[in-house]
Amino acid sequence: MGNKLYVGNLSYTTSEENLSNYFSSYGTVTSTKIIFDRDSGKSKGFGFVEMSNDAEANAAIQDTNGKEFDGRQIRVNLAMDKPHRDHSSGGGYGSW
C-alpha cells in the first residue's frame, strides 16, 4: 500500500503546521509538504502528508477525503510516485 497522502484543494492560506496538526489525530505524521509556485511564492493548493504506517494513512483517507478543512472541501488519497523522466534523449534542438 503506501503511507504518503496527496491532499488537494487546500486553502491558499493553509500552513504545513496546520496540515500536520489536522492529520495528527489519525496517527504520527512524519512529514508535511505544501507545494508553492516558484515564481510567485504562493501555494498551489495541494500538498503531501506522510503518515508513519499504512493503517494510519488509510484511516486518514477514510475520515478526511471530502471533508472541510480551512474552509475548503479537501481531496485526500494515496500519493502516486512521480514518473521517471529520461533526460538522456535530448528532445530539444539538435538532438540528432
Contact map, one row per residue, 1 for C-alpha under 8 A:
111000000000000000000000000000000000000000000000000001000000000000000000000000000000000000000000
111100000000000000000000000000000000000000000000000011001000000000000000000001000000000000000000
111110000000000000000000000000000000000000000000011111011100000000000000000001000000000000000000
011111000000000000000000000000000000000000000001111000001000000000000000000001100000000000000000
001111100000000000000000000000000000000000000001111000001000100000000000000111100000000000000000
000111110000000000000000000000000000000000000111100000000000000000000000001111110000000000000000
000011111100000000000000000000000000000000000111100000000000000000000000011110000000000000000000
000001111100000000000000000000000000000000001110000000000000000000000000011100000000000000000000
000000111110000000000000000000000000000000001100000000000000000000000001111000000000000000000000
000000111111010000000000000000000000000000001110000000000000000000001101110000000000000000000000
000000001111110000000000000000000000000000001000000000000000000000000111000000000000000000000000
000000000111110000000000000000000000000001111000000000000000000000000000000000000000000000000000
000000000011111000000000000000000000000000100000000000000000000000000000000000000000000000000000
000000000111111101100000000000000000000000000000000000000000000000000100000000000000000000000000
000000000000111111100000000000000100000000000000000000000000000000000000000000000000000000000000
000000000000011111110000000000011100000000000000000000000000000000000000000000000000000000000000
000000000000001111111000000000010000000000000000000000000000000000000000000000000000000000000000
000000000000011111111100000000000000000000000000000000000000000000000000000000000000000000000000
000000000000011111111110000000010000000000000000100000000000000000000000000000000000000000000000
000000000000000111111111000010110000000000000000100000000000000000000000000000000000000000000000
000000000000000011111111100000000000000000000000000000000000000000000000000000000000000000000000
000000000000000001111111100000000000000000000000000000000000000000000000000000000000000000000000
000000000000000000111111111010000000000000000000100000000001000000000000000000000000000000000000
000000000000000000011111111110000000000000000000000000000000000000000000000000000000000000000000
000000000000000000001111111000000000000000000000000000000000000000000000000000000000000000000000
000000000000000000000011111100000000000000000000000000011011000000000000000000000000000000000000
000000000000000000000011111110000000000000000000001100010000000000000000000000000000000000000000
000000000000000000000001011111000000000000000000001100010000000000000000000000000000000000000000
000000000000000000010011001111110000000000000000111100000000000000000000000000000000000000000000
000000000000000000000000000111110000000000000000111100000000000000000000000000000000000000000000
000000000000000000010000000011111000000000000000111000000000000000000000000000000000000000000000
000000000000000110110000000011111100000000000011110000000000000000000000000000000000000000000000
000000000000000100000000000000111110000000000011100000000000000000000000000000000000000000000000
000000000000001100000000000000011111000000111111000000000000000000000000000000000000000000000000
000000000000000000000000000000001111100000111110000000000000000000000000000000000000000000000000
000000000000000000000000000000000111110011110000000000000000000000000000000000000000000000000000
000000000000000000000000000000000011111111110000000000000000000000000000000000000000000000000000
000000000000000000000000000000000001111111000000000000000000000000000000000000000000000000000000
000000000000000000000000000000000000111110000000000000000000000000000000000000000000000000000000
000000000000000000000000000000000000111111000000000000000000000000000000000000000000000000000000
000000000000000000000000000000000001111111100000000000000000000000000000000000000000000000000000
000000000001000000000000000000000001110111110000000000000000000000000000000000000000000000000000
000000000001100000000000000000000111100011111100000000000000000000000000000000000000000000000000
000000000001000000000000000000000111100001111100000000000000000000000000000000000000000000000000
000000011111000000000000000000000110000000111110000000000000000000000000000000000000000000000000
000001111100000000000000000000000110000000111111000000000000000000000000000000000000000000000000
000001110100000000000000000000011110000000001111100000000000000000000000000000000000000000000000
000111100000000000000000000000011100000000000111110000000000000000000000000000100000000000000000
000111100000000000110010000011111000000000000011111000000000000000000000000000000000000000000000
001110000000000000000000000011110000000000000001111100001000000000000000000000000000000000000000
001110000000000000000000001111100000000000000000111111011000000000000000000000000000000000000000
001000000000000000000000001111000000000000000000011111011000000000000000000000000000000000000000
011000000000000000000000000000000000000000000000001111111000000000000000000000000000000000000000
111000000000000000000000000000000000000000000000001111111100000000000000000000000000000000000000
000000000000000000000000000000000000000000000000000011111110000000000000000000000000000000000000
001000000000000000000000011100000000000000000000001111111111000000000000000000000000000000000000
011110000000000000000000010000000000000000000000011111111111100000000000000000000000000000000000
001000000000000000000000000000000000000000000000000001111111110000000000000000000000000000000000
000000000000000000000000010000000000000000000000000000111111111000000000000000000000000000000000
000000000000000000000010010000000000000000000000000000011111111110000000000000000000000000000000
000010000000000000000000000000000000000000000000000000001111111110000000000111000000000000000000
000000000000000000000000000000000000000000000000000000000111111110000000000000000000000000000000
000000000000000000000000000000000000000000000000000000000011111110100000000000000000000000000000
000000000000000000000000000000000000000000000000000000000001111111110000011100000000000000000000
000000000000000000000000000000000000000000000000000000000001111111100000011110000000000000000000
000000000000000000000000000000000000000000000000000000000000000111110000111100000000000000000000
000000000000000000000000000000000000000000000000000000000000001111111000111000000000000000000000
000000000000000000000000000000000000000000000000000000000000000101111111110000000000000000000000
000000000100000000000000000000000000000000000000000000000000000000111111110000000000000000000000
000000000110010000000000000000000000000000000000000000000000000000011111000000000000000000000000
000000000010000000000000000000000000000000000000000000000000000000011111100000000000000000000000
000000001110000000000000000000000000000000000000000000000000000000011111110000000000000000000000
000000001100000000000000000000000000000000000000000000000000000001111011111000000000000000000000
000000111100000000000000000000000000000000000000000000000000000111111001111100000000000000000000
000001111000000000000000000000000000000000000000000000000000000111100000111110000000000000000000
000011110000000000000000000000000000000000000000000000000000100111000000011111000000000000000000
000011100000000000000000000000000000000000000000000000000000100010000000001111100000000000000000
011111000000000000000000000000000000000000000000000000000000100000000000000111110000000000000000
000111000000000000000000000000000000000000000001000000000000000000000000000011111000000000000000
000001000000000000000000000000000000000000000000000000000000000000000000000001111100000000000000
000000000000000000000000000000000000000000000000000000000000000000000000000000111110000000000000
000000000000000000000000000000000000000000000000000000000000000000000000000000011111000000000000
000000000000000000000000000000000000000000000000000000000000000000000000000000001111100000000000
000000000000000000000000000000000000000000000000000000000000000000000000000000000111110000000000
000000000000000000000000000000000000000000000000000000000000000000000000000000000011111000000000
000000000000000000000000000000000000000000000000000000000000000000000000000000000001111110000000
000000000000000000000000000000000000000000000000000000000000000000000000000000000000111111000000
000000000000000000000000000000000000000000000000000000000000000000000000000000000000011111000000
000000000000000000000000000000000000000000000000000000000000000000000000000000000000011111100010
000000000000000000000000000000000000000000000000000000000000000000000000000000000000001111111010
000000000000000000000000000000000000000000000000000000000000000000000000000000000000000011111010
000000000000000000000000000000000000000000000000000000000000000000000000000000000000000001111110
000000000000000000000000000000000000000000000000000000000000000000000000000000000000000001111110
000000000000000000000000000000000000000000000000000000000000000000000000000000000000000000011111
000000000000000000000000000000000000000000000000000000000000000000000000000000000000000011111111
000000000000000000000000000000000000000000000000000000000000000000000000000000000000000000000111
